[in-house]
Amino acid sequence: MNKSIVITGVSTGIGRDALRLLHSKGFYIFGSVRKEEDATALSKEYPERFTPLVFDVQDHKSVIEASGVVFDKCHVLAGLINNAGVAIPGPLEHLTEEAFERQMDINVKAVRRITNLFLPLLGASKEFKGTPGRIINISSVSGLFSSPFNGAYSISKHALESMTDVYRRELRRYGIKVIAIEPGPIKTNIWQKNLNSLDEFNQTEYYDVLQNANKIIENAEKSAYPVAKISKLIFKCITLKNPKTRYIVHRNKLAFKLMAFYLPNKLVDWLIHKTLGKGEKHRPV
Ligand SMILES: NC(=O)c1ccc[n+]([C@@H]2O[C@H](COP(=O)([O-])OP(=O)(O)OC[C@H]3O[C@@H](n4cnc5c(N)ncnc54)[C@H](OP(=O)(O)O)[C@@H]3O)[C@@H](O)[C@H]2O)c1
């Protein structure tokens, strides 16, 4: 089996726990971080079989430079885990162009740039000999269901869902499997980063529905799964002979599927309208 994996965004959350689990299973991990201090701390924690890649996914020149070491150290990757991501909430009407572009660049455009960079090591060539690698995109249930006031994020994850399907169909000829993991709430820093993030829109006419935003975030965080749930699934996606093309991870998968795929749009719109004001059901990632 190929034993090297690239994971973006291993400083915290899902990426960090994926590093822990995959490393414990004997994989060599190339993990991306943005800060030198994260690289130093992780290198101390994982003195063997780990190399930090220091880059911001928005700066492709630095991605290419930092990734040179991956090409120097290995010829084949078992997997690329596109995990780095941000959630920038706000009403679509009031999100700045810069904020919207940042959301799209980090969660969508950078995923394509980074995937294309590593494709030769994943086996995208007729000359490639060995076992092709797998691409695992950390999407979200927001890639299947459009949440108001979290629109830019939802749009980015919908685009990532489509990108997953397109790559899977294009790369089939090389045997490269492309999988989307679609988590509901998972306990990570992303929630704290979101607290108070909607305050800047309190002067807008959406004030009435946004005033419960923090309560909504806190409620969602309370019901969140631990990160290990996703790490185990990532391990499965890397090692199963025949993984599924997408995995929803949600406490109430049936209710979620009903809302996302089966109930009439107008009924779902009405349900969202009713529950938003109570600050109980709506969630931002
Ligand atoms: N937590 C959830 O409930 C949930 C649910 C569904 C999907 N997801 C998805 O899971 C993925 C990981 O999120 P998380 O929950 O683990 O959140 P997190 O703890 O905030 O981790 C996000 C990671 O992405 C990195 N990152 C952010 N912007 C970056 C950039 N411009 N360049 C390079 N790295 C960047 C962060 O690095 P820094 O530490 O340097 O910021 C961090 O390592 C995201 O794609 C998210 O959309 C999360």
The ligand as an ORCA input file, in Angstrom:
! r2SCAN-3c Opt
* xyz 0 1
  N     -16.636     21.687     12.251
  C     -17.737     21.440     11.581
  O     -18.834     21.397     12.156
  C     -17.682     21.192     10.094
  C     -18.839     20.717      9.476
  C     -18.827     20.491      8.101
  C     -17.662     20.713      7.387
  N     -16.542     21.190      8.012
  C     -15.353     21.412      7.179
  O     -14.228     20.785      7.761
  C     -13.034     21.451      7.332
  C     -12.144     21.685      8.528
  O     -12.795     22.568      9.419
  P     -12.722     22.439     11.008
  O     -14.096     22.326     11.501
  O     -11.699     21.441     11.405
  O     -12.266     23.928     11.372
  P     -10.931     24.545     11.957
  O     -10.559     23.900     13.252
  O     -11.155     26.008     11.920
  O      -9.804     24.127     10.893
  C      -9.676     24.763      9.655
  C      -8.286     24.473      9.127
  O      -8.160     25.099      7.842
  C      -7.005     25.936      7.859
  N      -7.172     27.098      6.989
  C      -8.147     28.023      7.001
  N      -7.926     28.953      6.065
  C      -6.762     28.607      5.440
  C      -5.990     29.172      4.395
  N      -6.350     30.310      3.788
  N      -4.850     28.533      4.020
  C      -4.456     27.397      4.629
  N      -5.131     26.821      5.637
  C      -6.275     27.422      6.034
  C      -6.875     26.376      9.314
  O      -5.574     26.885      9.560
  P      -5.313     28.057     10.665
  O      -5.266     27.366     12.008
  O      -4.004     28.645     10.273
  O      -6.448     29.006     10.570
  C      -7.185     25.065     10.017
  O      -6.063     24.224     10.005
  C     -13.480     22.732      6.621
  O     -13.398     22.551      5.229
  C     -14.936     22.870      7.058
  O     -15.721     23.550      6.115
  C     -16.524     21.425      9.348
*
